[in-house]
């Protein structure tokens, strides 16, 4: 079982000259859907309300065969308003309520049995930064680490978390416990002003030592992804496609990257040594697969990750 912990929300997508259209979104939720479409059993642990937008979330997760072991609550479902420019690039405004449902934690604040069978836990984005939920998410990562592969994507939102020093410290907490880290070049440029994003990624790999990440990936939009592991570095070009919008592209990349790791039986804490021994050539295969998923996503509207058939045909 794979587990994704984090926020889900409604993207109100505003295109030039058109009315807002609601789409179910949220970076971790998108990753959960992406993993499910690629054929992996996955549960999503997050919160949404009993309102009309929450009903859209519940229906979307059910339609995509994502398990949801917790029920909606009485608070409003969170909203992200994505305003697209003429090139399809999105800027965001958020109305958020983030904390993990009480059902996920015992009296000591640690996650309950829902993590027991997890071989891979993914988190990141708003969920790992915004109080009060961020501390709960970190507790879940700590609890899962002895048995599960941990993956993390900071997916920084400077309009929500404006204190870069806090965001940097928070990201580094999760990086130190993660086995697989993915960040965009924009994330790293914001977290480490004046530092080359690739140098920042190399530092994340080095600073973790024997306990930190085995793989750090940097997505660079049209320049293609780059990645580093103990054996070396890898990069690849992105497939040429007509971009409709970039909503959810990074999440599709993340989901496909993790799916490829699971396909290769590299998930689970017992396989950390094997994951750390990955070669640069194997790393290139992983990011090339993930880049194809992202390319399919940007070729159509909204956060709409590919299924396994689409990705294999690509």
HELIX and SHEET records of a PDB file:
HELIX    1   1 UNK A   27  UNK A   37  1                                  11    
HELIX    2   2 UNK A   52  UNK A   63  1                                  12    
HELIX    3   3 UNK A  102  UNK A  104  5                                   3    
HELIX    4   4 UNK A  113  UNK A  115  5                                   3    
HELIX    5   5 UNK A  125  UNK A  128  5                                   4    
HELIX    6   6 UNK A  133  UNK A  145  1                                  13    
HELIX    7   7 UNK A  164  UNK A  177  1                                  14    
HELIX    8   8 UNK A  185  UNK A  191  1                                   7    
HELIX    9   9 UNK A  197  UNK A  208  1                                  12    
HELIX   10  10 UNK A  221  UNK A  223  5                                   3    
HELIX   11  11 UNK A  249  UNK A  263  1                                  15    
HELIX   12  12 UNK A  269  UNK A  271  5                                   3    
HELIX   13  13 UNK A  272  UNK A  276  1                                   5    
HELIX   14  14 UNK A  280  UNK A  298  1                                  19    
HELIX   15  15 UNK A  308  UNK A  313  1                                   6    
SHEET    1   A 8 UNK A  42  UNK A  45  0                                        
SHEET    2   A 8 UNK A   2  UNK A   5  1                                        
SHEET    3   A 8 UNK A 120  UNK A 124  1                                        
SHEET    4   A 8 UNK A 149  UNK A 153  1                                        
SHEET    5   A 8 UNK A 180  UNK A 184  1                                        
SHEET    6   A 8 UNK A 215  UNK A 219  1                                        
SHEET    7   A 8 UNK A 226  UNK A 229 -1                                        
SHEET    8   A 8 UNK A 232  UNK A 235 -1                                        
SHEET    1   B 4 UNK A  21  UNK A  25  0                                        
SHEET    2   B 4 UNK A   9  UNK A  14 -1                                        
SHEET    3   B 4 UNK A  79  UNK A  84  1                                        
SHEET    4   B 4 UNK A  90  UNK A  95 -1                                        
END                                                                             
